[in-house]
Amino acid sequence: MHPLEAEAVDQSPNLAALNGLQPPAHQLRTRYLRVLVTVAVDLLFASIAIALGLWWSATVEGVNPPIWVGLIWAPTVVVILAARSTYRSNLNRNSLDEFASIEAGVALSAIFLLALLELTNTFEAPGNTVIKFWLCAAVLMPVGRMLLTTTQASLRRQSRWVSPTLIVGNGIVAHQIIDRLKCAPEYGLSPVGLVSFTSPWRGSDDEAPLSGVPHLGTPDEIEQIIEDTGAECIVIAFTNEPDELLTRAIRIAHLHELRVWVVPRMFDLVGERARVEHIGGLPLLALSHQNPRGWQFTIKHIGDRVFAAIGLVLISPLMLALVVLVRLSSPGPIIFGQPRVGRDGKVFQCLKFRSMRVSGDADPEFEPEAGSAPGGVEGQDRRTGIGKIMRSTSMDELPQLINVVKGEMSLVGPRPERPEFVELFESHIRRYGDRHRVKAGVTGWAQVHGLRGQTSIADRAEWDNYYIENWSLALDLKILLLTVPAVLRRAE
């Protein structure tokens, strides 16, 4: 035997011993609870759609299909949705992400039911009845999922219906994951401990880890740690632990029915379109690439100008009203241009309605807090009465549609920043300059996730670069739809 082969055999996990493990029953119940609740909600709203469809057929056309037609329809919808992996657990998946899959599942269910009724010749003209089922379900089932995801998000923000999660690793990525999970409970993962051979980074008092999460032990002790914490999920961050020990830890986690995620190396380049291919049994991660100068972005920019022009026409009465109110609020310009950095680092005049009184010589200069972006109320509050309303509803940014028509901005993209701050952030914030590969946007992926005003500039850069790497027209549409509830949430 080759020496390397002998070494590999010696270091491999004891699979026979691992196969004897049995997952705790309470973890299995928790694991499938969300799926059962989702299935129950789908069955409920599918049944309501059936009842409405039957009533519609009987009232409008005088057709009374047999009850068994409805009894077949609801389970069929659930089975087809399950076959399309709609019930697979996904981190932070919202109702917009599920909409297309649900509509496709409802349509396929309608086709199946229509074919069955035609073959059995149960009653005449079944197509009209099936269409009514389909229309009712196409409206009601997404509503049911939206109510479910809204309720789930609310419970998670209250630290309920979350999964205890272990983080394997002790470096900056492990602590970044912990901080992100704490700041975003909607992911449903609650970090309960670090697992590594070395102690995690600690604060200046050397009493507690910087992340506030305790160090529970080493990968060798993973089985006991899972039992002690009741962990349901595990995230493998960057670590110096030997691969064979991590492989054993992952196998134990799987045998305990834990969900496992691994942060890939070069994670900055791994987008949603990355796929796994194989050379024999060796997996290769194929990385996709978005070209900001390709034909897809050309279509995006043409669409931006067209829709911005239409939007300006539609909101022209509102714009005229704001012009009058701003003029009456205080002396000064109605619309002003502020230098901002756009695509390829070019400076343009970003237009806004004036929401503050003109500053005086005695007003102190504003300096953002370390790590935070400028924005919101900077320094002394000089907002006018109408200015407070415009700032809280983002109406002060409506003139930026003119920037879009001129080709200086896009409807969706990274929010532009002032030149003096860009120079500062590029020297201190990792990958901040990469945001300027595309045009700045009126709204963006970071903004719809709450990163508005004086929030972390590093987090903004991360979200913005994610948007660029995973851009699609569908993602733009999703961001525009998410902008509506984001605007309704009060902001400075």
VOGU-3710 file (C-alpha; in Angstrom, 3 decimals, decimal comma):
1> mhpleaeavd> 0,000/0,000/0,000  1,195/3,520/-0,812  2,305/5,443/2,357  -0,179/8,259/1,659  -3,009/5,746/1,329  -2,045/4,180/4,635  -2,071/7,576/6,315  -5,482/8,370/4,865  -6,918/5,101/6,151  -5,497/5,684/9,626
11> qspnlaalng> -7,034/9,158/9,846  -10,491/8,293/8,514  -13,436/8,437/10,929  -14,704/5,234/12,462  -17,870/4,912/10,374  -19,055/1,785/12,170  -18,988/3,602/15,502  -20,720/6,649/14,046  -23,502/4,599/12,492  -24,479/3,388/15,950
21> lqppahqlrt> -25,465/6,887/17,050  -29,132/7,732/17,464  -30,421/11,303/17,180  -32,369/12,636/20,175  -36,125/12,523/19,553  -36,728/16,172/20,520  -34,422/17,352/17,746  -36,364/15,350/15,178  -39,639/16,910/16,344  -38,193/20,420/16,152
31> rylrvlvtva> -36,634/19,736/12,769  -39,928/18,851/11,123  -42,184/21,255/13,018  -41,715/24,062/10,499  -42,446/21,719/7,593  -45,602/20,403/9,247  -46,845/23,920/9,969  -46,157/24,987/6,367  -47,985/21,944/4,983  -50,923/22,641/7,299
41> vdllfasiai> -51,117/26,271/6,123  -51,006/25,180/2,464  -53,755/22,603/3,033  -55,878/25,182/4,834  -55,672/27,815/2,125  -56,011/25,233/-0,652  -59,206/24,036/1,053  -60,499/27,604/1,260  -59,752/28,001/-2,444  -61,699/24,792/-3,142
51> alglwwsatv> -64,686/26,027/-1,144  -64,681/29,339/-3,012  -64,310/27,552/-6,350  -67,218/25,212/-5,623  -69,376/28,128/-4,486  -68,381/30,110/-7,587  -69,289/27,220/-9,913  -72,605/26,544/-8,181  -73,631/30,215/-7,973  -72,545/31,491/-11,367
61> egvnppiwvg> -72,956/28,443/-13,616  -75,190/26,138/-11,598  -72,568/23,356/-11,746  -72,125/21,195/-8,637  -68,936/19,098/-8,940  -68,701/16,067/-6,642  -66,970/16,628/-3,290  -64,209/14,153/-4,118  -62,909/16,619/-6,722  -62,052/19,047/-3,954
71> liwaptvvvi> -60,706/16,307/-1,702  -58,222/15,336/-4,439  -57,194/18,895/-5,250  -55,715/19,973/-1,879  -53,412/16,954/-1,339  -52,352/17,143/-4,991  -51,183/20,726/-4,533  -49,131/19,762/-1,468  -47,583/16,731/-3,180  -46,545/18,783/-6,227
81> laarstyrsn> -45,123/21,553/-4,029  -43,167/18,934/-2,096  -41,847/17,446/-5,359  -40,646/20,931/-6,340  -38,713/21,181/-3,012  -40,931/24,041/-1,859  -40,865/22,699/1,712  -37,084/22,615/1,897  -35,802/24,834/4,701  -33,968/27,905/3,447
91> lnrnsldefa> -32,320/30,677/5,418  -34,327/33,915/5,406  -36,588/32,784/2,574  -39,542/35,170/2,241  -42,886/35,018/0,473  -41,488/36,747/-2,638  -38,938/33,945/-3,063  -41,697/31,322/-2,781  -44,209/33,031/-5,071  -43,044/31,561/-8,385
101> sieagvalsa> -42,767/27,999/-7,024  -46,232/28,177/-5,459  -47,842/29,518/-8,633  -46,128/26,829/-10,705  -47,297/24,137/-8,263  -50,884/25,417/-8,338  -50,874/25,511/-12,148  -49,515/21,949/-12,400  -52,152/20,773/-9,912  -54,870/22,364/-12,035
111> ifllallelt> -53,556/20,605/-15,158  -53,486/17,260/-13,328  -57,041/17,710/-12,019  -58,360/18,750/-15,426  -56,774/15,726/-17,089  -58,270/13,421/-14,428  -61,768/14,894/-14,860  -61,578/14,654/-18,643  -60,497/11,007/-18,470  -63,197/10,031/-15,958
121> ntfeapgntv> -65,869/12,183/-17,677  -67,267/13,026/-14,229  -69,318/16,013/-15,406  -69,560/18,211/-18,483  -67,216/21,144/-19,105  -64,903/20,578/-16,125  -62,498/23,208/-17,450  -64,556/26,106/-16,077  -64,581/24,603/-12,591  -60,853/23,844/-12,628
131> ikfwlcaavl> -60,095/27,399/-13,768  -62,016/28,697/-10,768  -60,052/26,408/-8,434  -56,836/27,579/-10,024  -57,633/31,310/-9,800  -58,722/31,080/-6,158  -55,676/29,036/-5,152  -53,300/31,268/-7,150  -54,427/34,212/-5,014  -55,002/32,583/-1,623
141> mpvgrmlltt> -52,009/30,256/-1,273  -49,362/33,009/-1,603  -51,376/34,984/0,951  -51,178/32,024/3,334  -47,409/31,759/2,891  -47,031/35,508/3,400  -48,939/35,321/6,686  -46,812/32,364/7,747  -43,472/34,028/6,945  -44,586/37,264/8,631
151> tqaslrrqsr> -45,585/35,383/11,773  -42,355/33,388/11,718  -40,249/36,540/11,369  -42,109/38,144/14,271  -41,547/35,109/16,500  -37,868/34,965/15,601  -37,380/38,618/16,490  -38,703/37,645/19,924  -36,095/34,825/20,068  -38,816/32,208/19,632
161> wvsptlivgn> -38,932/29,435/17,045  -35,161/29,647/16,552  -32,631/26,830/16,293  -29,663/26,596/18,702  -26,589/26,748/16,478  -22,933/25,786/16,972  -20,135/27,649/15,183  -17,006/25,627/14,403  -14,025/27,967/14,075  -12,322/30,756/15,969
171> givahqiidr> -11,346/33,404/13,439  -12,804/36,585/12,040  -15,303/34,744/9,818  -16,685/32,751/12,752  -17,220/35,950/14,754  -18,727/37,684/11,715  -21,257/34,858/11,416  -22,150/35,138/15,102  -22,582/38,908/14,916  -24,723/38,613/11,782
181> lkcapeygls> -26,986/35,961/13,322  -27,439/38,079/16,440  -28,272/41,189/14,424  -30,588/39,310/12,046  -32,768/36,891/14,057  -34,967/36,396/10,979  -32,488/33,728/9,869  -33,800/31,599/12,723  -30,349/30,558/13,999  -29,327/31,351/17,569
191> pvglvsftsp> -25,553/30,900/18,176  -25,005/29,056/21,449  -21,289/28,291/21,356  -17,956/28,083/19,541  -16,226/24,771/18,888  -12,481/24,806/18,186  -9,157/23,539/19,512  -7,979/27,061/20,294  -9,715/29,614/22,480  -11,656/32,323/20,628
201> wrgsddeapl> -10,678/35,955/20,464  -11,337/37,755/23,713  -11,928/41,309/24,818  -9,511/43,526/26,653  -10,605/42,117/30,015  -9,793/38,601/28,779  -12,959/37,336/30,442  -15,340/36,709/27,554  -15,098/36,194/23,794  -15,614/39,296/21,682
211> sgvphlgtpd> -18,742/37,726/20,201  -20,214/37,016/23,627  -20,621/33,325/22,720  -18,818/30,822/24,976  -16,168/28,376/23,842  -17,728/24,944/24,510  -14,963/22,555/23,534  -13,180/20,934/20,619  -14,427/19,047/17,549  -13,488/15,811/19,363
221> eieqiiedtg> -16,250/16,588/21,861  -18,889/17,518/19,300  -21,284/14,703/20,233  -21,362/15,698/23,904  -21,671/19,377/22,986  -24,682/18,628/20,779  -26,361/16,714/23,588  -25,594/19,401/26,203  -26,786/22,348/24,101  -29,630/20,690/22,179
231> aeciviaftn> -28,085/22,177/19,019  -30,076/21,758/15,824  -27,686/23,461/13,380  -23,944/23,803/12,885  -21,901/26,220/10,781  -18,326/25,331/9,786  -16,401/28,606/9,489  -12,754/29,030/8,545  -10,645/27,022/10,948  -7,222/25,421/11,246
241> epdelltrai> -8,666/22,134/12,474  -7,546/19,047/10,464  -10,022/18,116/7,741  -10,470/14,582/9,058  -11,652/15,917/12,427  -14,094/18,281/10,731  -15,360/15,432/8,554  -16,024/13,348/11,651  -17,779/16,296/13,339  -20,005/16,784/10,283
251> riahlhelrv> -20,882/13,078/10,172  -21,843/13,132/13,842  -23,914/16,279/13,243  -25,741/14,601/10,368  -26,416/11,497/12,439  -27,941/13,759/15,081  -30,145/15,258/12,340  -28,469/18,674/12,510  -28,527/20,997/9,525  -24,940/21,738/8,461
261> wvvprmfdlv> -23,509/24,684/6,531  -19,886/25,183/5,479  -18,479/28,619/4,653  -16,488/28,087/1,425  -13,029/29,413/0,836  -12,968/32,546/-1,356  -16,574/33,115/-0,303  -16,549/36,587/-1,902  -16,683/34,898/-5,319  -19,360/32,308/-4,552
271> gerarvehig> -22,719/33,609/-5,748  -26,195/32,126/-5,983  -25,456/30,744/-9,442  -22,407/28,767/-8,332  -22,842/25,060/-9,093  -21,048/21,843/-8,269  -19,632/19,763/-11,111  -17,534/16,597/-10,885  -14,422/15,094/-12,383  -14,996/11,489/-11,457
281> glpllalshq> -15,812/11,698/-7,763  -13,948/14,983/-7,243  -16,322/17,948/-6,808  -15,511/21,254/-8,503  -17,257/24,500/-7,618  -18,028/26,359/-10,847  -18,212/30,118/-10,212  -20,463/32,375/-12,270  -19,597/35,947/-13,192  -21,677/39,056/-13,832
291> nprgwqftik> -20,327/41,518/-16,402  -21,521/45,051/-15,505  -20,709/46,096/-19,070  -22,545/43,200/-20,725  -25,758/43,275/-22,720  -27,858/42,326/-19,667  -26,916/45,545/-17,884  -27,544/47,484/-21,101  -31,125/46,213/-21,058  -31,345/47,115/-17,372
301> higdrvfaai> -30,215/50,697/-18,012  -32,645/51,159/-20,918  -35,469/49,864/-18,743  -34,371/52,165/-15,914  -34,735/55,262/-18,090  -38,086/54,204/-19,519  -39,665/53,353/-16,168  -38,156/56,433/-14,462  -39,650/58,671/-17,159  -43,052/57,005/-16,747
311> glvlisplml> -42,743/57,333/-12,978  -42,003/61,060/-13,225  -45,145/61,575/-15,294  -47,301/59,567/-12,879  -46,047/61,345/-9,739  -45,890/64,830/-11,289  -48,844/66,104/-9,146  -47,022/64,937/-5,995  -43,780/66,521/-7,187  -45,519/69,856/-7,823
321> alvvlvrlss> -47,119/69,756/-4,373  -43,722/69,101/-2,754  -42,189/71,961/-4,741  -44,758/74,368/-3,262  -44,406/73,005/0,294  -40,605/73,152/0,236  -40,707/76,715/-1,089  -43,036/77,744/1,741  -41,086/75,890/4,458  -37,975/78,100/4,604
331> pgpiifgqpr> -35,688/80,181/2,362  -33,373/78,256/0,083  -33,375/76,144/-3,073  -36,239/73,719/-3,695  -34,064/71,026/-5,273  -30,340/70,841/-4,690  -27,584/68,721/-6,162  -25,088/67,025/-3,885  -21,816/65,604/-5,299  -21,918/61,815/-5,170
341> vgrdgkvfqc> -19,668/59,091/-6,571  -21,208/56,825/-9,175  -20,075/54,182/-11,635  -16,309/53,977/-12,226  -15,757/56,609/-9,530  -17,300/59,440/-11,568  -18,826/62,284/-9,564  -22,336/63,489/-10,434  -24,890/65,800/-8,857  -27,403/63,663/-6,949
351> lkfrsmrvsg> -30,718/65,539/-6,815  -32,877/65,848/-3,700  -35,694/67,982/-2,371  -34,318/70,285/0,311  -35,577/68,991/3,663  -33,551/71,291/5,978  -33,062/74,964/6,507  -29,882/76,333/5,009  -26,974/75,831/7,419  -25,337/78,779/9,128
361> dadpefepea> -21,679/79,512/9,759  -22,081/78,614/13,447  -23,386/75,094/12,757  -20,779/72,463/13,706  -19,412/70,122/11,050  -20,654/66,534/11,079  -18,291/63,594/11,475  -19,680/60,044/11,204  -19,015/57,525/13,938  -16,240/55,017/13,285
371> gsapggvegq> -17,489/52,223/11,036  -20,808/53,966/10,295  -21,973/55,638/7,123  -23,148/59,252/7,051  -26,847/59,822/6,571  -30,029/60,574/8,447  -29,791/63,610/10,707  -26,158/64,686/10,647  -25,268/66,881/13,599  -27,797/69,567/14,512
381> drrtgigkim> -31,376/68,766/13,506  -32,272/71,445/10,919  -35,221/69,623/9,347  -38,269/71,663/8,428  -41,815/70,462/9,073  -42,316/69,127/5,541  -38,698/67,974/5,599  -39,377/65,579/8,480  -42,241/64,038/6,537  -40,179/63,738/3,353
391> rstsmdelpq> -37,209/62,215/5,157  -39,347/59,659/7,009  -41,009/58,568/3,736  -37,956/59,032/1,445  -39,954/61,473/-0,718  -36,987/63,851/-0,634  -35,221/61,425/-2,991  -37,894/61,463/-5,718  -35,892/63,943/-7,884  -33,304/61,187/-8,315
401> linvvkgems> -35,628/59,785/-10,968  -34,289/62,671/-13,051  -30,769/61,322/-12,447  -31,990/57,952/-13,704  -33,466/59,470/-16,881  -30,152/61,263/-17,478  -28,300/57,951/-17,155  -26,346/58,968/-14,039  -28,155/56,514/-11,752  -30,158/53,296/-11,891
411> lvgprperpe> -33,449/52,466/-10,201  -31,681/49,715/-8,237  -28,039/49,690/-7,205  -25,668/50,671/-4,407  -26,554/53,993/-2,817  -24,038/56,710/-3,828  -21,803/58,409/-1,281  -20,059/61,782/-1,098  -16,523/61,921/-2,531  -14,825/62,796/0,779
421> fvelfeshir> -16,360/59,787/2,505  -15,665/57,465/-0,432  -11,963/58,238/-0,191  -12,052/57,489/3,539  -14,067/54,269/3,217  -11,992/52,859/0,351  -8,896/52,976/2,554  -10,579/51,377/5,589  -13,453/49,177/4,383  -12,785/45,896/2,620
431> rygdrhrvka> -14,128/45,792/-0,977  -15,839/49,157/-0,634  -14,519/50,345/-4,015  -16,026/47,284/-5,743  -19,452/48,908/-5,361  -18,575/51,358/-8,118  -18,594/48,664/-10,805  -22,246/49,537/-11,471  -24,389/52,654/-11,445  -25,618/53,947/-8,117
441> gvtgwaqvhg> -29,277/53,269/-7,358  -32,312/55,091/-6,007  -32,884/52,000/-3,861  -30,666/49,009/-3,151  -30,250/45,569/-1,613  -28,636/47,012/1,511  -31,374/49,625/2,019  -34,277/47,156/1,871  -32,491/45,143/4,575  -32,514/48,069/6,982
451> lrgqtsiadr> -29,045/49,489/6,251  -30,161/53,101/5,925  -28,917/56,204/7,652  -25,953/55,921/10,011  -25,481/52,155/9,856  -22,443/49,928/9,312  -20,654/50,854/6,092  -18,899/47,464/6,040  -22,273/45,695/6,063  -23,494/47,973/3,272
461> aewdnyyien> -20,479/47,127/1,149  -21,088/43,413/1,742  -24,761/43,621/0,726  -24,011/45,837/-2,291  -21,335/43,495/-3,627  -23,682/40,559/-3,100  -26,227/42,381/-5,281  -23,688/42,964/-8,050  -22,418/39,365/-8,048  -25,958/37,929/-8,110
471> wslaldlkil> -27,700/40,559/-10,212  -30,721/39,680/-12,328  -33,835/41,490/-13,515  -35,796/39,300/-11,085  -33,598/40,499/-8,204  -34,195/44,115/-9,256  -37,952/43,497/-9,238  -37,710/41,878/-5,818  -35,792/44,877/-4,425  -38,345/47,309/-5,860
481> lltvpavlrr> -41,154/45,358/-4,199  -39,264/45,217/-0,876  -38,666/48,962/-1,079  -42,347/49,644/-0,355  -42,372/48,121/3,177  -38,851/49,473/3,767  -40,070/53,032/3,058  -43,101/52,538/5,281  -40,764/51,817/8,203  -39,888/55,156/9,765
491> ae> -36,452/56,505/8,970  -34,703/59,779/9,692
//
